[in-house]
Amino acid sequence: MTAGNTTILDEPEHRFPLDMSMRAPRIHELYAASNRSQWDPRTDVDWDALRPEEIPEANREAARLWWSRRGWGEYGAVSESPALIVRFYRDRLPPEVLQYFAIRSQEEARHAEACVLMAEKLGGWIEQPEIQEFETAVSTHGVRSMALDPDTSVEAIMGALVCCLEEYAFDWFRLMVETTTHPVANRVLKLIMRDEVRHCAFGWYWLESRVPHMSADEIKRVERAAIATTEQVELTGYRVPWLAPDSEATRRENEIDRLTFEAGLGATVEEVEAPVFVACVQRVRERFRPLGIELPQFRHPRLGAF
């Protein structure tokens, strides 16, 4: 944050004149695709097929908490959207960017609703973590403060939030679709993943269009943001507890994931996801490289150097 904790909300607004000419056609295509791919969690999932009474109690309770946890994370994404939209207006980005992000925010809300419905069907939505230590891990990944910080560029936000965190999450969803055997849980994950494809593409399209117009210092700032987010958010367990430092809370969350995974109701476990995650980081590293952004070799106690 800048000196004195000044944010873009402290600056005078310069919205006009509005330039509504098309300047980001690839992002407009994503906006059109999102409009064509609308779905309703209440009607596009056969909830009657869930049959929670047939699921062993331990697995059902674990899955209930796991889907509640997913809902907490999705609500975090929803809450961060307004700050990003304000920032896009402040920086006078192409109208396609704002249009797409508005519908992307709607998609995040839809994902949250689907998670809540899953939890309710499994025994009841859980409103907050039982262990306070875990609360900060699912609440936010710092995007609000980045969005309102005039010294953090939109490109740095996109590189960190989308090209890293969203990309890691996409491979996670793809893995869950491959391993989740319950048809209702699999259906929900597939619908969410279909939206996540576009979320990832949005960040890459924007960053790839901007890099040719950026200075070496500006590109280096994107690099630092991507590295910091990977090290300080992803590798500390924001998305999955097996990456978090060992503690009683982490072990409990890992057991919840395992019981959910074994019942085919979602989640992943370390031995299944670890190689997929490492390969994803390598893919992101390779895609960044032509843009002049270099991700270093990372280290994690459970993964070693990768």
C-alpha positions as CSV (number, residue, x, y, z in Angstrom):
1,M,0.0,0.0,0.0
2,T,1.2,3.5,-0.7
3,A,2.5,5.9,2.0
4,G,-0.3,6.9,4.4
5,N,-2.4,4.0,3.2
6,T,-3.8,6.1,0.4
7,T,-6.1,4.1,-2.0
8,I,-7.7,4.9,-5.3
9,L,-10.9,5.8,-3.4
10,D,-9.1,8.9,-2.1
11,E,-8.5,10.2,-5.7
12,P,-10.9,12.3,-7.7
13,E,-13.0,10.4,-10.2
14,H,-12.4,10.8,-13.9
15,R,-15.1,8.6,-15.6
16,F,-15.9,10.9,-18.5
17,P,-15.8,11.0,-21.5
18,L,-16.8,7.3,-21.9
19,D,-15.0,5.5,-24.7
20,M,-17.3,2.6,-25.7
21,S,-15.4,1.6,-28.8
22,M,-14.4,-2.1,-28.9
23,R,-10.7,-2.4,-27.8
24,A,-10.5,-5.9,-26.5
25,P,-12.3,-8.2,-29.0
26,R,-11.0,-11.5,-27.5
27,I,-12.4,-10.5,-24.1
28,H,-15.7,-9.5,-25.8
29,E,-15.8,-13.1,-27.1
30,L,-15.5,-14.4,-23.5
31,Y,-18.4,-12.1,-22.5
32,A,-20.5,-13.5,-25.3
33,A,-19.6,-17.1,-24.4
34,S,-20.5,-16.5,-20.8
35,N,-23.9,-15.1,-21.8
36,R,-24.5,-18.3,-23.9
37,S,-23.4,-20.6,-21.1
38,Q,-25.7,-19.4,-18.3
39,W,-26.8,-22.1,-15.8
40,D,-29.0,-22.2,-12.8
41,P,-27.8,-24.3,-9.8
42,R,-31.3,-24.9,-8.7
43,T,-32.6,-26.3,-11.9
44,D,-29.6,-27.6,-13.9
45,V,-28.6,-30.2,-11.2
46,D,-30.6,-33.3,-10.4
47,W,-30.6,-32.8,-6.7
48,D,-32.9,-35.7,-6.1
49,A,-30.1,-38.0,-7.3
50,L,-27.9,-37.0,-4.4
51,R,-29.6,-39.4,-1.9
52,P,-27.6,-38.3,1.2
53,E,-29.2,-41.0,3.3
54,E,-27.2,-43.6,1.3
55,I,-23.9,-41.9,2.1
56,P,-22.0,-43.1,5.2
57,E,-22.4,-40.5,8.0
58,A,-18.7,-39.8,8.4
59,N,-18.3,-39.2,4.7
60,R,-21.5,-37.1,4.4
61,E,-20.5,-34.9,7.3
62,A,-17.0,-34.4,5.9
63,A,-18.5,-33.5,2.4
64,R,-21.0,-31.2,4.1
65,L,-18.0,-29.2,5.6
66,W,-16.0,-29.5,2.4
67,W,-18.7,-27.9,0.3
68,S,-19.3,-25.3,2.9
69,R,-15.6,-24.5,2.8
70,R,-15.9,-24.2,-1.0
71,G,-18.8,-21.8,-0.5
72,W,-16.7,-19.6,1.9
73,G,-14.0,-19.3,-0.8
74,E,-16.5,-18.4,-3.5
75,Y,-18.1,-15.8,-1.3
76,G,-14.6,-14.3,-0.8
77,A,-14.3,-14.0,-4.6
78,V,-17.7,-12.4,-4.9
79,S,-16.7,-9.9,-2.2
80,E,-13.6,-8.9,-4.0
81,S,-15.3,-8.2,-7.3
82,P,-16.6,-4.7,-6.6
83,A,-13.1,-3.5,-5.7
84,L,-11.7,-4.8,-9.0
85,I,-14.5,-3.3,-11.0
86,V,-13.9,0.1,-9.3
87,R,-10.3,-0.2,-10.2
88,F,-11.1,-1.0,-13.9
89,Y,-13.2,2.1,-14.1
90,R,-10.5,4.2,-12.4
91,D,-7.9,3.0,-15.0
92,R,-10.4,3.5,-17.9
93,L,-9.9,0.0,-19.2
94,P,-11.8,-1.1,-22.3
95,P,-15.5,-1.5,-21.8
96,E,-15.2,-5.2,-22.7
97,V,-13.1,-5.8,-19.6
98,L,-15.8,-4.3,-17.3
99,Q,-18.6,-6.1,-19.1
100,Y,-16.9,-9.4,-18.8
101,F,-15.9,-9.0,-15.2
102,A,-19.4,-8.1,-14.3
103,I,-20.6,-11.4,-15.7
104,R,-17.6,-13.2,-14.2
105,S,-18.7,-11.9,-10.8
106,Q,-22.2,-13.3,-11.4
107,E,-20.6,-16.6,-12.2
108,E,-18.7,-16.6,-8.9
109,A,-22.0,-15.9,-7.1
110,R,-23.5,-18.9,-9.0
111,H,-20.6,-21.1,-7.8
112,A,-21.2,-20.0,-4.2
113,E,-24.9,-20.8,-4.5
114,A,-24.2,-24.3,-5.9
115,C,-21.8,-25.0,-3.0
116,V,-24.4,-23.9,-0.5
117,L,-27.0,-26.1,-2.1
118,M,-24.6,-29.1,-1.9
119,A,-23.9,-28.5,1.7
120,E,-27.6,-28.1,2.5
121,K,-28.5,-31.3,0.8
122,L,-25.7,-33.1,2.7
123,G,-27.1,-32.0,6.1
124,G,-26.9,-28.3,6.3
125,W,-24.8,-25.3,5.3
126,I,-22.1,-24.4,7.8
127,E,-21.7,-20.7,8.2
128,Q,-18.2,-20.4,9.4
129,P,-15.1,-22.5,10.3
130,E,-15.2,-24.3,13.6
131,I,-11.5,-23.6,14.1
132,Q,-10.7,-19.9,14.1
133,E,-7.1,-20.6,13.0
134,F,-8.5,-21.7,9.6
135,E,-10.7,-18.7,9.1
136,T,-8.0,-16.5,7.5
137,A,-7.0,-19.3,5.1
138,V,-10.4,-19.2,3.4
139,S,-11.5,-15.6,3.7
140,T,-9.4,-13.6,1.1
141,H,-6.2,-13.7,-0.8
142,G,-5.5,-10.0,-0.6
143,V,-7.0,-8.9,-3.9
144,R,-9.1,-6.1,-2.4
145,S,-6.0,-4.3,-1.1
146,M,-4.2,-4.9,-4.4
147,A,-7.1,-3.5,-6.4
148,L,-7.4,-0.3,-4.4
149,D,-3.6,0.3,-4.3
150,P,-2.7,2.8,-7.0
151,D,0.9,1.5,-6.9
152,T,-0.2,-2.0,-7.9
153,S,-1.0,-2.2,-11.6
154,V,-4.0,-4.1,-13.1
155,E,-1.5,-6.2,-15.0
156,A,0.2,-7.3,-11.7
157,I,-3.2,-8.1,-10.2
158,M,-4.1,-10.2,-13.3
159,G,-0.8,-12.0,-13.3
160,A,-1.1,-12.9,-9.6
161,L,-4.9,-13.5,-9.3
162,V,-5.7,-15.1,-12.6
163,C,-2.6,-16.4,-14.3
164,C,-1.4,-18.0,-11.1
165,L,-4.2,-18.6,-8.5
166,E,-7.0,-19.2,-11.0
167,E,-4.8,-21.4,-13.2
168,Y,-3.8,-23.5,-10.2
169,A,-7.5,-23.8,-9.2
170,F,-8.5,-24.8,-12.7
171,D,-6.3,-27.8,-12.7
172,W,-7.6,-28.7,-9.3
173,F,-11.2,-28.6,-10.6
174,R,-10.2,-30.6,-13.7
175,L,-8.7,-33.3,-11.4
176,M,-11.8,-33.3,-9.2
177,V,-14.0,-33.8,-12.2
178,E,-11.8,-36.8,-13.2
179,T,-11.9,-38.4,-9.7
180,T,-15.3,-37.4,-8.3
181,T,-17.6,-40.4,-8.9
182,H,-20.9,-39.2,-7.4
183,P,-22.9,-37.9,-10.3
184,V,-24.4,-34.9,-8.5
185,A,-21.1,-33.7,-7.1
186,N,-19.4,-34.4,-10.5
187,R,-22.1,-32.4,-12.3
188,V,-21.7,-29.4,-10.0
189,L,-17.9,-29.5,-10.4
190,K,-18.2,-29.7,-14.2
191,L,-20.5,-26.7,-14.4
192,I,-18.1,-24.6,-12.2
193,M,-15.1,-25.7,-14.2
194,R,-16.8,-24.7,-17.5
195,D,-16.9,-21.1,-16.1
196,E,-13.3,-21.3,-14.8
197,V,-12.0,-22.0,-18.3
198,R,-13.1,-18.5,-19.3
199,H,-11.9,-16.9,-16.0
200,C,-8.4,-18.2,-16.8
201,A,-8.5,-17.1,-20.4
202,F,-9.5,-13.6,-19.3
203,G,-6.4,-13.0,-17.3
204,W,-4.1,-14.3,-20.0
205,Y,-5.8,-12.4,-22.8
206,W,-5.4,-9.2,-20.9
207,L,-1.8,-9.7,-19.8
208,E,-0.7,-10.9,-23.3
209,S,-2.3,-7.8,-24.9
210,R,-0.6,-5.4,-22.4
211,V,2.9,-6.7,-22.2
212,P,4.1,-5.3,-25.5
213,H,3.1,-1.8,-24.2
214,M,4.8,-2.2,-20.8
215,S,8.2,-1.1,-19.6
216,A,10.8,-3.6,-18.3
217,D,10.1,-2.3,-14.7
218,E,6.3,-2.7,-15.1
219,I,6.8,-6.3,-16.3
220,K,9.2,-7.0,-13.4
221,R,6.4,-5.8,-11.0
222,V,4.0,-8.4,-12.5
223,E,6.7,-11.0,-12.0
224,R,7.1,-10.0,-8.3
225,A,3.3,-10.1,-7.8
226,A,3.1,-13.6,-9.4
227,I,5.9,-14.9,-7.3
228,A,4.6,-13.4,-4.0
229,T,1.1,-14.8,-4.6
230,T,2.4,-18.2,-5.3
231,E,4.6,-18.3,-2.3
232,Q,2.5,-16.4,0.2
233,V,-1.0,-17.5,-0.8
234,E,-1.0,-20.8,-2.8
235,L,1.9,-22.5,-1.0
236,T,0.5,-21.6,2.5
237,G,-2.7,-23.5,2.0
238,Y,-5.3,-21.0,0.8
239,R,-6.8,-23.4,-1.7
240,V,-6.0,-26.8,-0.2
241,P,-5.0,-27.6,3.4
242,W,-2.3,-30.1,2.5
243,L,-0.1,-27.2,1.4
244,A,-0.6,-25.4,4.8
245,P,1.9,-25.6,7.6
246,D,1.3,-28.7,9.8
247,S,-1.1,-28.0,12.7
248,E,-4.1,-29.6,14.4
249,A,-6.4,-27.5,12.1
250,T,-4.5,-28.6,9.0
251,R,-4.7,-32.3,10.0
252,R,-8.4,-32.0,10.6
253,E,-9.0,-30.3,7.3
254,N,-6.9,-32.9,5.5
255,E,-9.0,-35.7,7.0
256,I,-12.2,-33.9,5.8
257,D,-10.8,-33.8,2.3
258,R,-9.8,-37.5,2.4
259,L,-13.3,-38.6,3.6
260,T,-14.9,-36.5,0.9
261,F,-12.6,-37.7,-1.8
262,E,-13.0,-41.4,-0.8
263,A,-16.8,-41.0,-1.0
264,G,-16.5,-39.6,-4.5
265,L,-18.1,-36.3,-3.4
266,G,-15.4,-33.9,-4.4
267,A,-12.0,-32.7,-2.9
268,T,-8.5,-34.1,-3.6
269,V,-5.8,-35.6,-1.5
270,E,-2.1,-34.8,-1.5
271,E,-0.8,-38.0,-3.2
272,V,-3.2,-37.5,-6.1
273,E,-2.9,-33.7,-6.5
274,A,0.8,-33.1,-5.8
275,P,2.1,-34.2,-9.3
276,V,-0.8,-32.3,-11.0
277,F,0.0,-29.1,-9.1
278,V,3.7,-29.3,-9.8
279,A,3.0,-29.8,-13.6
280,C,0.6,-26.8,-13.5
281,V,3.2,-24.5,-12.0
282,Q,5.6,-25.6,-14.7
283,R,3.0,-24.9,-17.4
284,V,2.3,-21.4,-15.9
285,R,6.1,-20.8,-15.8
286,E,6.4,-21.7,-19.5
287,R,3.5,-19.5,-20.5
288,F,4.9,-16.5,-18.6
289,R,8.4,-16.9,-20.1
290,P,7.7,-15.4,-23.6
291,L,6.2,-12.4,-21.7
292,G,9.5,-11.7,-20.0
293,I,8.2,-13.0,-16.7
294,E,10.3,-15.7,-14.9
295,L,8.9,-17.8,-12.1
296,P,11.8,-19.1,-10.0
297,Q,12.1,-22.6,-8.6
298,F,9.8,-22.8,-5.7
299,R,10.3,-24.9,-2.5
300,H,7.7,-26.4,-0.2
301,P,8.3,-28.8,2.7
302,R,5.9,-31.4,1.2
303,L,7.0,-30.9,-2.4
304,G,10.7,-30.1,-2.3
305,A,12.0,-27.9,-5.1
306,F,9.9,-27.7,-8.2
